[in-house]
Amino acid sequence: MAEIKVRVGQQPAVKVISSLAGAQGLSLAELSDVSASNLQNGMVLVYNSSIRKWEATLTLTPGATQNLDINGGNF
């Protein structure tokens, strides 16, 4: 991937301030599209399209069909 550098104005400075700049201690569970309760070691976030949220789970493929294809890309 190409590295792109851009300068706006004469002096290097922050041009865009995050809307979360004042937020401290934000966790994933506080996001509106994440369901993370009763957390345990080894859990991962898996998207559940029926509730439109990411769920913390130990099971990557819920339900009766336990198939999962992982494409790690080409190297």
C-alpha positions as CSV (number, residue, x, y, z in Angstrom):
1,M,0.0,0.0,0.0
2,A,1.3,3.4,-0.9
3,E,2.1,5.9,1.8
4,I,0.4,9.2,1.2
5,K,1.5,12.4,3.0
6,V,-0.5,15.6,2.8
7,R,0.2,19.0,4.3
8,V,-2.5,21.6,4.7
9,G,-1.1,25.1,5.5
10,Q,2.5,26.0,6.4
11,Q,2.7,24.5,9.9
12,P,2.2,20.9,10.9
13,A,-0.9,20.8,13.1
14,V,-3.9,18.7,13.9
15,K,-6.6,19.7,11.4
16,V,-9.4,17.3,12.5
17,I,-10.2,16.7,16.1
18,S,-12.0,13.5,17.0
19,S,-15.4,13.8,18.5
20,L,-14.3,11.4,21.2
21,A,-11.3,13.5,22.1
22,G,-12.7,14.2,25.6
23,A,-13.9,10.6,26.1
24,Q,-11.9,8.5,28.5
25,G,-12.4,4.9,29.5
26,L,-14.7,4.0,26.5
27,S,-15.1,0.2,26.1
28,L,-16.4,-1.9,23.3
29,A,-19.4,-2.9,25.4
30,E,-20.5,0.8,25.5
31,L,-20.9,0.9,21.7
32,S,-24.5,0.7,20.4
33,D,-23.8,-2.1,18.0
34,V,-21.9,-4.4,20.3
35,S,-23.4,-6.9,22.7
36,A,-20.7,-7.9,25.2
37,S,-21.8,-9.3,28.6
38,N,-20.4,-12.1,30.8
39,L,-17.0,-11.7,29.1
40,Q,-14.6,-14.6,29.3
41,N,-11.0,-15.2,28.1
42,G,-10.8,-16.2,24.4
43,M,-14.1,-14.5,23.3
44,V,-14.2,-12.9,19.8
45,L,-16.7,-10.5,18.3
46,V,-19.0,-12.2,15.7
47,Y,-21.6,-10.2,13.7
48,N,-25.2,-11.3,14.2
49,S,-27.3,-10.0,11.3
50,S,-30.6,-10.9,12.9
51,I,-30.0,-8.3,15.8
52,R,-27.6,-6.2,13.8
53,K,-25.0,-6.3,16.5
54,W,-21.5,-7.7,17.1
55,E,-21.7,-10.3,19.9
56,A,-18.9,-11.5,22.1
57,T,-18.9,-15.3,21.9
58,L,-16.7,-18.4,22.2
59,T,-18.6,-19.9,19.2
60,L,-17.6,-18.6,15.7
61,T,-20.5,-20.2,13.9
62,P,-23.7,-20.4,16.0
63,G,-26.6,-22.7,15.1
64,A,-26.8,-26.1,13.6
65,T,-24.5,-25.4,10.6
66,Q,-21.0,-25.3,11.9
67,N,-19.1,-24.3,8.8
68,L,-16.7,-21.4,8.6
69,D,-14.4,-20.3,5.7
70,I,-11.6,-18.0,6.7
71,N,-9.7,-16.2,3.9
72,G,-6.4,-15.0,5.2
73,G,-5.5,-13.3,1.9
74,N,-2.6,-13.9,-0.4
75,F,1.0,-13.5,0.6
